[in-house]
Amino acid sequence: MLPPPAWPLLWLGLVLGSCCADLEAAAQVNSSTDARNVLLIIVDDLRPSLGCYGDKLVKSPNIDQLASHSLLFQNAFAQQAVCAPSRVSFLTGRRPDTTRLYDFNSYWRVHSGNFSTLPQYFKENGYVTLSVGKVFHPGISSNHSDDSPYSWSFPPYHPSSEKYENTKTCRGQDGELHANLICPVDMADVPEGTLPDKQSTEEAIRLLEKMKTSASPFFLAVGYHKPHIPFRYPKEFQKLYPLENITLAPDPEVPDSLPAVAYNPWMDIRQREDVQALNISVPYGPIPVDFQRKIRQSYFASVSYLDTQVGRLLSALDDLQLANSTIIALTSDHGWALGEHGEWAKYSNFDVTTRVPLMFYVPGRTTSFLEAGEMLFPYLDPFDSASELMEPAFMFSMNLL
């Protein structure tokens, strides 16, 4: 049995420990000056619809590039396909049946146990811990504070444009603004002229610039919102996915023997104005085929938009000459069903909602150390046809359930 302080490191240390023998230095600062920084990227609702996982349609050159220098896991699964329980689970290294969080309505330190978190463990061992965007699920499940001050050295950052995510900011064909599911936007037309993930990237880069000269190593967690619904992204990304190229889910029917308790009627999307206009029956639908294609198109477009933000962040790591000294982990809280089994949601135990991308870059271990002036993560433009998808350098399968 691991002692309590070691549990938060289980999720990260399980993988990193297999990469090199001296990774204890990544969690415990000693007299040396070469303790590695950690960049943890958490994506919301991202299934493994990425080029590095064999998806031939989705354009994700920057994440694929990271994967090509990383240990890439093929069978990583979330403990539960719900945001708050999943995030608390992997950030504490404990299962939901221990944290007793199955929804959004309790704080584990009060209702189950004062369990340490991954960033808290780094903080207690000399790291500056920083949170940008959606890392913990906001609200009751993180004590309305993103678990501050336990987990973070400074107050977590949330983008100001986050408050518009579910408001009427989608320009419809009628010229009016709506609160739609499918919401490609003109950046000049949205409140504040920006979007949450863009702001989070800018703040994360600002923090990297500040930490470059710090005497202490850093643990920086960056949480991206897309491709979580609503699918609100710069409209040019929609052009990457012509509707005629969008296929439907290969298994679109609700299984005949599926118990009602195992099915989610995707109420999250039913409340959106464009979905309400379809007058879809409850609980099983179905959604009209042409609208199914539009949902899948916008999910993939959101992934490509997310990929550009990851690319900007990793490119900044290169520019600041931090790539040689920073461990990078990228994962998602869970996936999302795109019509498989008649579902358009998370909240199930099908693999499309529980399987997640997971990759770890360890400088000098998963790839060689960089020479002076060498770029490991040059920004790749998804609109540039010359940006070829990267083949992962390491392929390793592990079931993390």
Secondary structure by P-SEA (a helix, b strand, c coil): cccccccccccccccccccccccccccccccccccbbbbbbbbcccccccccccccccccaaaaaaaaacccccbbbbcccccaaaaaaaaacccccccccccccccccccccccccaaaaaaaaccbbbbccccccccccccccccccccccccbbbbccccccccccccccccccccccccccccccccccccaaaaaaaaaaaaaaaacccccccbbbbbbccccccccccaaaaaaccccccccccccccccccccccccccccccccaaaaaaccccccccccaaaaaaaaaaaaaaaaaaaaaaaaaaaaaaaacccccbbbbbbccbbbbcccccccccccccccccbbbbbbbbcccccccccccccccccccccccccccccccbbbbbbcc
